[in-house]
């Protein structure tokens, strides 16, 4: 006997748009979200391009007093979860929240916060480090903040498996539902590593494209002219739930 699992909602926040509809519309139109970096001054950097989430206003999803507790990847994750939940027409009050889990992964987590607080340490000593440093930066707090937002008390986890982190979150969530540990999972991934250390670190490995004069054609996997990947920030979220029990289903 197996459990049938279906995706009932999708939420995207990425370089192509804020929201699933805008992102999909730009994708099918052949648009590129890669452009010159604006998050920091790229003078002296070999790579000057990235896939930034443009015009993102965290205050649409997060109260000002809560924002200091969240790195950018968590902010984007909450926005993506909101789009997914609305796409699914899900209302938490209609569910047994003990059966609702969250599994949102990230390759690195709050790189922006790590850099900011390290600067405070160097310039002012340990007394200047924010008490919110650790909870705003660690990878599993995207899942944590989403579970707090919706009151989800089921399985809660995160993987930090680089480029495959989101795929692992989705696959593991499927298995969690399949084995009966949850009725529903909010799952996916979020990343925001367009920072001096993030871009500089990948560039030092010669991993990033330096096609700075042609950013919209810089990301070209499997192409003979590929010179590296392009770093980006985004959140992609699914809402999955158990559909039914079926002896022969999959």
C-alpha positions in Angstrom: 0.0 0.0 0.0 1.5 3.4 -1.0 0.5 7.0 -0.6 -0.1 9.1 -3.6 1.5 12.5 -3.3 0.5 15.6 -5.4 1.9 19.1 -5.8 -1.0 21.5 -5.0 0.9 24.9 -5.1 4.1 26.4 -6.4 5.8 29.6 -5.3 8.8 31.3 -7.1 10.8 34.3 -6.3 13.8 34.6 -8.6 15.8 36.8 -11.0 12.9 36.4 -13.6 10.3 37.8 -11.3 8.6 38.0 -7.9 5.9 35.4 -7.9 5.2 32.3 -10.0 3.1 34.0 -12.7 5.7 36.7 -13.4 8.6 34.3 -13.3 6.9 31.8 -15.7 5.7 34.6 -18.1 9.3 35.9 -18.4 10.7 32.4 -18.7 8.5 31.4 -21.7 9.2 34.7 -23.3 12.9 33.8 -23.3 14.0 36.6 -20.9 17.2 36.4 -18.9 17.4 37.5 -15.3 21.2 37.8 -15.4 22.5 41.4 -15.1 25.3 43.5 -13.6 25.5 43.1 -9.8 24.0 46.0 -7.8 24.2 44.5 -4.3 27.8 45.7 -3.8 30.6 47.5 -5.6 32.2 45.0 -8.0 35.4 47.0 -8.6 38.3 44.6 -8.6 36.1 41.5 -9.0 36.6 39.2 -12.0 32.9 38.4 -12.1 30.5 41.3 -12.1 27.2 39.7 -13.1 24.6 37.6 -11.2 20.9 36.7 -11.1 19.6 39.1 -8.5 16.0 39.2 -7.3 15.0 42.7 -8.5 12.8 45.1 -6.6 12.2 42.7 -3.7 10.5 44.5 -0.8 10.6 42.2 2.3 8.2 44.4 4.1 5.4 43.0 2.0 5.9 39.7 3.9 7.7 40.5 7.1 7.2 43.0 9.9 10.0 45.4 10.6 10.7 44.1 14.1 11.1 40.6 12.6 13.4 41.5 9.7 16.5 41.8 11.9 16.2 38.1 12.7 16.3 37.0 9.1 19.0 36.9 6.4 18.0 37.7 2.9 17.6 34.0 2.0 15.0 33.6 4.8 13.2 36.7 3.6 13.0 35.3 0.1 12.0 31.9 1.4 9.0 33.4 3.3 7.9 35.2 0.1 8.1 32.0 -1.9 6.2 30.0 0.7 3.5 32.7 0.7 3.1 32.3 -3.1 3.0 28.5 -2.8 0.4 28.5 0.0 -1.9 31.0 -1.9 -1.4 29.0 -5.1 -2.7 25.9 -3.2 -5.6 27.8 -1.6 -4.4 26.3 1.7 -5.7 27.7 5.0 -3.7 26.5 8.0 -6.8 26.6 10.3 -8.4 23.9 8.1 -5.5 21.4 8.7 -4.2 19.4 11.6 -0.9 21.3 11.9 0.8 18.4 13.7 0.6 16.7 10.2 2.1 19.7 8.3 5.9 19.8 7.9 8.4 22.1 6.3 11.6 21.2 4.5 13.5 24.1 3.0 17.1 23.8 2.1 20.0 26.1 1.2 23.5 25.6 0.1 25.1 28.2 2.3 22.5 30.2 4.2 22.9 33.7 5.5 26.2 34.7 3.8 25.2 38.4 4.0 24.7 38.2 7.7 27.9 36.3 8.3 29.9 39.0 6.4 28.1 41.8 8.2 28.7 40.4 11.7 32.3 39.5 10.9 32.9 43.1 10.0 31.4 44.2 13.4 33.7 41.8 15.1 36.8 43.1 13.4 35.9 46.8 13.8 34.3 46.8 17.3 35.0 43.5 19.0 32.7 40.6 20.1 30.4 43.0 22.0 29.2 44.4 18.7 27.9 41.0 17.3 24.2 40.9 17.1 22.3 38.4 19.3 20.3 37.6 16.2 23.5 36.6 14.2 23.2 32.8 14.5 19.4 32.4 14.2 19.3 34.8 11.2 22.1 33.0 9.3 21.9 29.2 9.8 20.4 27.1 7.0 17.6 25.5 8.9 16.0 28.8 9.9 14.3 29.2 6.6 12.3 26.1 7.5 12.0 27.3 11.0 10.5 30.7 10.2 8.1 29.2 7.7 6.9 26.7 10.3 6.4 29.6 12.8 4.5 31.6 10.1 2.0 28.9 9.5 2.0 27.0 12.8 3.3 23.8 11.2 4.3 21.3 13.9 5.2 18.4 11.7 8.6 17.3 10.5 11.0 20.2 10.0 14.4 19.9 8.3 16.9 21.3 5.9 19.8 20.0 3.8 22.9 22.0 2.9 23.9 20.0 -0.1 25.1 22.7 -2.5 23.4 22.9 -5.9 21.2 19.8 -5.2 19.8 21.1 -1.8 16.4 22.0 -3.2 16.0 18.7 -5.1 16.9 16.8 -1.9 14.3 18.8 0.1 11.6 17.9 -2.5 12.6 14.3 -2.7 12.9 13.9 1.1 9.5 15.6 1.5 7.9 13.1 -0.9 9.3 10.2 1.2 8.1 11.8 4.5 4.6 11.9 3.1 4.9 8.5 1.5 5.8 6.8 4.8 3.0 8.5 6.7 5.1 10.9 8.8 3.2 13.9 7.5 0.0 14.7 5.5 1.5 17.8 3.9 4.9 19.4 3.3 6.0 22.9 2.3 9.3 22.2 0.6 11.9 23.6 -1.7 15.0 25.9 -1.3 16.3 29.4 -1.0 19.7 31.0 -1.6 21.1 34.5 -1.5 24.9 34.5 -1.9 25.4 37.5 -4.1 27.8 39.1 -1.6 31.5 40.0 -1.8 32.6 36.8 -0.2 30.2 34.7 -2.1 31.0 36.0 -5.5 34.7 36.4 -4.7 35.0 32.9 -3.3 33.4 31.2 -6.3 35.4 33.4 -8.7 38.6 32.4 -7.0 37.8 28.8 -7.9 37.5 29.9 -11.5 33.9 28.6 -11.2 32.0 31.7 -12.4 31.5 33.1 -15.8 33.3 36.4 -16.5 31.2 37.2 -19.6 30.6 40.6 -18.0 30.0 42.4 -21.3 27.2 40.0 -22.2 25.4 38.9 -19.0 22.2 37.7 -20.7 24.1 35.0 -22.5 26.6 34.2 -19.8 24.7 31.2 -18.4 25.2 28.5 -21.0 25.4 25.0 -19.5 26.6 22.2 -21.9 27.7 24.8 -24.4 31.2 24.6 -26.0 31.7 28.2 -25.1 30.8 27.9 -21.4 33.2 29.6 -19.1 31.5 29.0 -15.8 28.2 29.2 -14.0 26.3 32.4 -12.9 25.5 32.8 -9.2 21.9 33.7 -8.4 19.5 34.2 -5.6 16.0 32.8 -5.5 13.4 30.8 -3.6 11.3 28.0 -5.0 8.6 26.4 -3.0 6.1 23.6 -3.4 3.1 22.5 -1.3 2.8 18.8 -1.4 0.1 16.7 0.2 -1.1 13.1 0.4 -3.9 12.5 -2.1 -5.1 9.0 -1.2 -4.3 5.5 -0.3 -4.1 3.1 -3.2 -2.8 -0.5 -3.5 -1.4 0.1 -7.0 -0.7 3.8 -7.0 2.6 5.6 -7.1 
